[in-house]
Amino acid sequence: MTALDGTKGRFPLHIQLSGLGIHLREWTDEDLPVMSALFDEPQVARWTPLRSPFDFDAAQEYLSQSREARAADRGVQLAITRDGGEAQGEVLLFRTASESGVAQLAYAIGARHRRERLAARAVELMADYARTSLGMRGLILRIDPENAASVAVARATGFHLADDEPVTFKRKGHDITLYWWHRDLVL
């Protein structure tokens, strides 16, 4: 695993992580057409807050917001690749406002790349990075229980369903209930 220009506890200016048969890297302007293709599909629209349709303009706006979040040290959004080349999905790690030393993870995998354990491998790689490079002591996921694929990733990567009160709201015409999943990171 390689982290560049990092200071313990802060998101570095540049990051790339490799291991478990995948490579996580920064999104680039050249990725915008691929990003549009990955995120402009029904399952991503159903389970994420991403704009739908997710066209080229949405991808540009999303990449800009990602860079702003990184610059403000709020989070990092990385393309999931096999070899540093074309993205197959994304994994996000961002700070929580409510609890110091705990970060939230999220992920999305393009339809053509599902069932290859990409999300689980990306979660494991980011969990290791959060623990060793950022000094995080825990991670959380927020998952709608109807999202069977994300529930399976949570279970496969050592998260447990927490007793925290679920969050319920409307998004894109659907009632969403997000349950909290926790994973302790042993330092």
The 8 nearest C-alpha neighbors of each residue, nearest first, counted from 0:
[[1, 16, 17, 18, 2, 15, 128, 124],
 [2, 0, 16, 15, 3, 17, 14, 128],
 [1, 3, 14, 15, 5, 16, 0, 4],
 [2, 4, 14, 5, 13, 1, 11, 15],
 [5, 3, 11, 12, 13, 2, 6, 14],
 [6, 4, 11, 3, 2, 7, 10, 9],
 [5, 7, 9, 8, 11, 4, 10, 132],
 [8, 6, 133, 132, 9, 5, 134, 10],
 [7, 9, 133, 134, 6, 10, 132, 135],
 [10, 8, 6, 7, 11, 133, 72, 5],
 [9, 11, 72, 5, 12, 8, 69, 74],
 [12, 10, 5, 13, 4, 9, 14, 6],
 [11, 13, 4, 10, 14, 5, 69, 3],
 [14, 12, 11, 3, 4, 15, 25, 2],
 [15, 13, 2, 3, 11, 24, 16, 25],
 [14, 16, 24, 23, 2, 1, 17, 25],
 [15, 17, 23, 0, 1, 22, 2, 24],
 [18, 16, 22, 0, 21, 23, 15, 1],
 [17, 19, 20, 21, 0, 22, 124, 16],
 [18, 20, 21, 120, 17, 124, 121, 22],
 [19, 21, 18, 81, 22, 17, 120, 82],
 [22, 20, 81, 18, 19, 80, 17, 82],
 [21, 23, 17, 80, 83, 81, 82, 16],
 [24, 22, 79, 16, 15, 78, 77, 80],
 [23, 25, 15, 77, 78, 22, 14, 26],
 [24, 26, 77, 78, 27, 14, 15, 23],
 [25, 27, 78, 77, 30, 24, 28, 62],
 [28, 26, 29, 30, 25, 31, 62, 24],
 [27, 29, 30, 31, 26, 59, 62, 32],
 [28, 30, 27, 31, 32, 26, 33, 34],
 [31, 29, 33, 27, 28, 32, 34, 26],
 [30, 32, 34, 33, 29, 28, 58, 35],
 [33, 31, 35, 34, 30, 55, 36, 29],
 [34, 32, 36, 30, 35, 31, 37, 86],
 [33, 35, 31, 37, 32, 36, 30, 38],
 [34, 36, 32, 54, 33, 38, 37, 53],
 [35, 37, 33, 34, 39, 38, 32, 40],
 [38, 36, 109, 34, 35, 39, 33, 88],
 [37, 39, 35, 40, 36, 43, 53, 34],
 [40, 38, 53, 36, 35, 52, 37, 51],
 [39, 41, 38, 43, 42, 44, 37, 110],
 [42, 40, 44, 43, 45, 39, 38, 46],
 [43, 41, 45, 44, 40, 46, 110, 47],
 [42, 44, 45, 46, 41, 47, 40, 38],
 [43, 45, 41, 42, 47, 46, 51, 40],
 [46, 44, 42, 43, 41, 47, 171, 173],
 [45, 47, 43, 44, 42, 48, 146, 143],
 [48, 46, 49, 43, 44, 45, 107, 42],
 [47, 49, 50, 46, 44, 170, 45, 171],
 [50, 48, 47, 51, 44, 53, 43, 38],
 [49, 51, 53, 52, 48, 57, 44, 39],
 [52, 50, 53, 44, 49, 39, 54, 40],
 [51, 53, 39, 54, 50, 44, 40, 57],
 [54, 52, 39, 51, 57, 50, 35, 38],
 [53, 55, 57, 35, 56, 52, 58, 39],
 [54, 56, 58, 57, 35, 59, 32, 31],
 [57, 55, 59, 58, 54, 60, 53, 61],
 [56, 58, 60, 54, 53, 55, 59, 61],
 [59, 57, 61, 55, 56, 60, 31, 35],
 [60, 58, 56, 62, 57, 61, 63, 55],
 [59, 61, 63, 57, 58, 62, 64, 56],
 [60, 62, 58, 64, 63, 59, 57, 65],
 [63, 61, 65, 59, 64, 60, 58, 66],
 [62, 64, 60, 66, 65, 61, 59, 67],
 [65, 63, 67, 61, 66, 62, 68, 60],
 [66, 64, 62, 68, 63, 67, 61, 69],
 [65, 67, 69, 63, 64, 68, 70, 62],
 [66, 68, 64, 70, 69, 65, 71, 63],
 [69, 67, 73, 71, 65, 66, 70, 74],
 [68, 70, 72, 66, 74, 71, 67, 75],
 [69, 71, 67, 72, 68, 66, 12, 73],
 [70, 72, 68, 69, 73, 67, 74, 66],
 [73, 71, 69, 70, 74, 10, 68, 9],
 [74, 72, 68, 71, 94, 93, 69, 75],
 [75, 73, 93, 69, 92, 68, 72, 94],
 [74, 76, 92, 69, 91, 93, 77, 10],
 [77, 75, 91, 90, 65, 92, 89, 74],
 [78, 76, 25, 24, 90, 89, 23, 26],
 [77, 79, 89, 24, 86, 23, 26, 88],
 [80, 78, 23, 88, 89, 86, 87, 22],
 [81, 79, 86, 22, 83, 82, 87, 21],
 [80, 82, 21, 22, 83, 20, 79, 84],
 [81, 83, 84, 22, 80, 21, 85, 20],
 [82, 84, 80, 22, 81, 24, 85, 23],
 [85, 83, 82, 80, 86, 81, 22, 24],
 [84, 86, 80, 87, 83, 33, 30, 81],
 [85, 87, 80, 79, 78, 88, 84, 33],
 [88, 86, 79, 109, 80, 112, 108, 85],
 [89, 87, 108, 79, 109, 107, 86, 78],
 [90, 88, 78, 79, 107, 106, 77, 108],
 [89, 91, 106, 77, 105, 76, 121, 78],
 [92, 90, 76, 105, 104, 75, 106, 77],
 [93, 91, 104, 75, 74, 103, 102, 76],
 [94, 92, 74, 103, 102, 73, 75, 91],
 [93, 95, 102, 73, 74, 103, 96, 101],
 [94, 96, 102, 97, 98, 103, 101, 93],
 [95, 97, 98, 94, 99, 102, 101, 73],
 [96, 98, 95, 99, 101, 94, 100, 102],
 [99, 97, 101, 96, 95, 100, 102, 94],
 [98, 100, 101, 97, 95, 96, 94, 102],
 [99, 101, 135, 136, 98, 137, 102, 134],
 [102, 100, 137, 138, 99, 135, 98, 136],
 [103, 101, 94, 138, 95, 93, 139, 92],
 [104, 102, 139, 93, 138, 92, 140, 94],
 [103, 105, 92, 91, 140, 139, 93, 102],
 [104, 106, 91, 90, 140, 92, 103, 107],
 [107, 105, 90, 89, 91, 118, 108, 104],
 [106, 108, 89, 88, 90, 109, 43, 105],
 [109, 107, 88, 87, 113, 110, 112, 89],
 [108, 110, 37, 88, 112, 111, 87, 113],
 [109, 111, 112, 113, 108, 37, 40, 42],
 [112, 110, 109, 113, 87, 108, 37, 114],
 [113, 111, 110, 109, 87, 115, 108, 114],
 [112, 114, 115, 110, 111, 108, 109, 116],
 [115, 113, 116, 112, 117, 111, 148, 118],
 [114, 116, 117, 113, 112, 118, 119, 120],
 [117, 115, 119, 118, 114, 120, 113, 152],
 [118, 116, 120, 115, 119, 121, 113, 108],
 [117, 119, 121, 120, 116, 122, 106, 108],
 [120, 118, 122, 116, 152, 121, 117, 123],
 [119, 121, 123, 117, 122, 118, 116, 124],
 [120, 122, 118, 124, 123, 119, 117, 125],
 [123, 121, 119, 125, 120, 124, 126, 118],
 [124, 122, 126, 120, 121, 125, 119, 127],
 [123, 125, 121, 127, 126, 122, 120, 128],
 [124, 126, 128, 122, 127, 123, 129, 121],
 [127, 125, 123, 129, 128, 124, 122, 130],
 [126, 128, 130, 124, 125, 129, 131, 123],
 [127, 129, 125, 131, 132, 126, 130, 124],
 [130, 128, 133, 126, 135, 127, 132, 131],
 [129, 131, 135, 134, 127, 128, 133, 132],
 [130, 132, 128, 134, 129, 133, 127, 186],
 [133, 131, 128, 7, 129, 134, 130, 8],
 [132, 134, 8, 129, 7, 135, 130, 131],
 [133, 135, 130, 131, 132, 8, 129, 136],
 [136, 134, 100, 130, 129, 133, 101, 137],
 [137, 135, 184, 100, 101, 183, 130, 134],
 [138, 136, 183, 101, 184, 182, 135, 102],
 [139, 137, 102, 182, 101, 103, 181, 183],
 [140, 138, 181, 103, 180, 104, 102, 182],
 [139, 141, 180, 104, 103, 179, 142, 181],
 [142, 140, 179, 177, 178, 180, 139, 143],
 [143, 141, 177, 178, 144, 140, 179, 149],
 [142, 144, 177, 176, 145, 146, 178, 175],
 [145, 143, 146, 142, 147, 150, 178, 177],
 [146, 144, 143, 147, 142, 150, 148, 176],
 [147, 145, 144, 143, 148, 149, 150, 142],
 [146, 148, 150, 149, 145, 151, 144, 143],
 [147, 149, 151, 150, 146, 152, 145, 153],
 [150, 148, 152, 151, 147, 146, 153, 142],
 [149, 151, 147, 153, 152, 148, 154, 146],
 [150, 152, 148, 154, 149, 153, 155, 147],
 [153, 151, 149, 155, 119, 150, 154, 156],
 [154, 152, 150, 158, 156, 151, 155, 149],
 [153, 155, 151, 156, 152, 158, 157, 150],
 [156, 154, 152, 153, 157, 151, 119, 158],
 [157, 155, 153, 154, 158, 152, 119, 123],
 [158, 156, 154, 155, 182, 153, 159, 181],
 [159, 157, 182, 153, 181, 154, 180, 156],
 [160, 158, 180, 181, 161, 182, 157, 154],
 [159, 161, 180, 179, 181, 158, 162, 178],
 [162, 160, 180, 163, 179, 159, 181, 178],
 [161, 163, 164, 160, 179, 165, 178, 180],
 [164, 162, 161, 165, 179, 178, 160, 180],
 [163, 165, 162, 166, 178, 179, 161, 177],
 [166, 164, 178, 177, 163, 176, 167, 179],
 [165, 167, 177, 176, 164, 178, 168, 175],
 [168, 166, 176, 175, 177, 165, 174, 169],
 [167, 169, 175, 174, 170, 176, 166, 173],
 [170, 168, 174, 173, 175, 172, 171, 167],
 [171, 169, 173, 172, 174, 168, 175, 48],
 [172, 170, 173, 169, 45, 44, 48, 174],
 [171, 173, 170, 169, 174, 175, 45, 168],
 [174, 172, 170, 169, 171, 175, 45, 168],
 [173, 175, 169, 168, 170, 176, 172, 167],
 [176, 174, 168, 167, 169, 173, 177, 143],
 [177, 175, 167, 143, 166, 165, 178, 168],
 [176, 178, 143, 142, 166, 141, 165, 175],
 [177, 179, 165, 142, 141, 143, 176, 180],
 [180, 178, 141, 161, 140, 160, 163, 181],
 [179, 181, 160, 140, 159, 161, 139, 158],
 [182, 180, 139, 158, 159, 138, 161, 160],
 [181, 183, 158, 138, 137, 157, 139, 184],
 [182, 184, 137, 136, 185, 138, 181, 158],
 [185, 183, 136, 137, 130, 186, 182, 135],
 [184, 186, 183, 136, 130, 137, 135, 182],
 [185, 184, 130, 136, 134, 131, 135, 183]]
